[in-house]
Amino acid sequence: MSKITRGSLPIGYNETDNEVTITVTATIGANTDGTSPGFSQWGPFEEGDDWMYGELLGDCSTGGGIWYGIRDAATEIGEATNTYRYKYIQDEGPGWYAYYTEPSAYGEATVYNSLQNQILFRNPNDPTIDNDRDYMIHYQKKDILNGLEIETCIPWEDMNFYYFGTHKVIYEIIQDNYSVFGVSNLLTFYDCEIDGIGEGFDPYDPDYAHHDVRAHYKTRHISVIDERTSIAD
């Protein structure tokens, strides 16, 4: 398992090998304090936020625009998921701390070649597979004989759909299915990394395109301490 890359974290972050301390000022709920422009009730992505599915292919501009080799839909959804975590601890004033400690666990969710297929299906009662938002996380397959073609550009509306779908996977599906993902519902989501992967010879015309969500969970403690000068106190 590769090391999870953290997204934006609140001010007051400190870490040792065994413990993380975060002091926060964001209240429970979407982080809509204006630090990231464009966040709306629908989601963080607005018209024009169209990104290639993965492989760091950039945005949907010709050749991936200025983001080719740097970012893609998966990295954008992952960064937004880390930034707008709705389970931030509410800071009631000086002395309130959230501790994220061991034990921890990783839950990996992907539809491609996986027993998780039906768990991640958007609507288990509808057997129709048409590559149009069929799953909570991005997954498309090429099947020309059955009319399935892969759209490698994810428009901003679908970016929002998969953003909220990723939230559902992280906060509900993974921890509601311990036998599949191995993550206890007593742990708390900490951060995630998402890769967009094309299976096949040509990343611009893959046989399968899918997102691999690796969510990191830790034990969370809440405490009030009158004075604290370092993580070791």
N, C-alpha and C positions, 0 to 999 in steps of 0.2 A: 504494500500500500504506500503510495507516495505521500509525502508530507502535504497536509492541507495548507493552502495559501489563504491567509486571512484577508477579508475585505476590510472596510472602514470600521474602526472600533472607537468607542467613546473616549473622550479625554479622561486620563487617569488610569492608564493601562500599565500593568506591571506583571512580570512572569518569571518564575523559576522553573526548574525541571519538573516540579511536582505540583505547583499551584499557580493559579492565575487570579489576580485581584483586579476588579474593574469598578471604578466609581462612575456613576452615570447620572445624567440629568434628564434623559429622555423618559417620558412617561410611557406606561403600557399603551400600546396602540401603534399604528404606523408612524414612523418617524417623519413627520410632515412639518418640521420647524423651519423649513426654508433653506436648509443647508444643501439640499439638492434640488435645483429648479426643475420644474416639469412634473413633479409628483402630483397625481390627481387621484380622485376616488376610484377611477378605473384601474390605474396602475402607473408605474414609473415611466413607461414608454409612451411617447407621443408620436404624432404623425411625422414620418420621416425617419423614425428609429427602426429602420429595416436592416437586418443583419443576416449574413450567411450562416448556415446551420452550425458550422464548426470548422475544424482543421485550421483555425486562425486565418480564415479566408477574408476577414474584414467585413465591411458593410456591403450593401447590395449595389454600391457604385461599381462602375467598370473597373475590373481588376482589384476589387476590394477597397478602393479608395486609399486613404492614408493609413488605414488600420490593418492592411494586409500583413500577415505574419505576426500580428500583435493581439488582435481581439476578434471575437465573433459572437454569435448569438448566445452560445453557451457561457462564455466568460461574462457577457453583459448580464445575463439572468443570474449567474452566480454572484456577481458583485452586488446586484440589487438585492438579492436574498440576504446577503450578509449585512448590507447597510440598513435595510428596513426590517430587521427582525422585530416581530410584534411582541416578543416576550422579553423585552428589556425590563430590568428591574427599575422600579420607580424610586428615584432618589428623593428622600424626604428631608434632606438637609445634610449638613456636615456630620460625618461619622457613620453614614450608611454605606455598606459595602456589599458587593456580590462576589462570592468566591466560587470559581470554577475549578474543581480539583479532580484528581483520580478517585475512583475508577472512571474510565472513559470508554467509549465504543465508537466504531465506525459502522454506518449503514450505507450500503452501496445499492443503488436502484438503477436498473437499466432494462429496457424491454427487449433489446436485441439478444437473441439466442438465450433466453432466460426463462426459468420457471416462474418468474414474477409477472409474466405476460398478463394474465387475467386480473391479478391484483391491481395492476397499474392501468387497466382498461377504464376509460372514462365512464362508459355506461355498459356494465356487464350484461344487461338485458337486451342489448342491441348487438347482434352478431355482425352487423355491416362493417366491413373494413374498406375505407376509401382514402386513407391517408389524411383525412381532414379532421384534425384534433381528436383522433381516436383514443389517444392515451393522455394521461396527465403530464407526462414528460415527452419531449419530442421523439417521435419514431415514425419513419416512413420506409416502405420497401418498394422496390421496382418489380412490377409484374405486368409487363406490357400486354400479355394475352388477356388479362383481366382488367385492363384499363388503369393500372396503377403506375403513375409516374411520380418521380420525386421532385418536389419543389425545393431547391436548395436555398432560396431566399425566404426568410421568415419575416413577413410584414409586421408592422408595429402592433396591430391588433392581436396577432398570434403570439408575438413576444409577450404581451400582457397575459394572454391565456396560459402560456407555459410558465410564466412567472408565478401566477397564482396556483397553477397545478403543482409546481415545485414546492410551494408552501404546504400544500395538502399532503404531498408525499413525505416531506420532512417532518411535519408536526403531527400527522395522523397515521398515514399508511405504514411507514417504517416501524413506528412504535406500537401500532396496533397488531403487528404481525411478527411477533418475536421469533416464532419458529422459522420464519423465512429470512429475516434480516439480522436477528440476534441482538437487538437493541432494546434494553429494558425501558418501560414507560416511566420509570423513576428518574431517568436521566433527562437532561435539558439540552436542547439544540445549542451548539456553540458556533460553528461556522461550517461552510461547505465549499467544495470545489466541483465545478461542472465542466466536463469535456464534451465537445461535439465531434463525433467520429463518423467518417464515411468508410463503409466496407465495400471494397471493390477496387478496380484498377484506376479509375478516374475520380478524384474527389469532387469534381464539378458535375459528374454524372455517376454517382455511386449506385451500387446495388441495394444498399441499405444506408440510411442516415439516422443517427440516433444520439441522444444525450445520455451521458453516464454521470449520475449524481452521487457524489461521495459526501455524506453528511457526517459531521463530527459532533458527538454528544459528550457532555461531561456532567459530573455531579455538581449541583449548585447549592450553595449555602448563602443565607442572608443573615446579616448580623449588624448590630449597632455597637460601635466602640467609641468611647469618648475621645481617646487619643490614639493615633496610629501613625507612626513615622516611616515604617518600611514593611515589606511583605513578611519579614522574619519576626516581627514583634508579636 
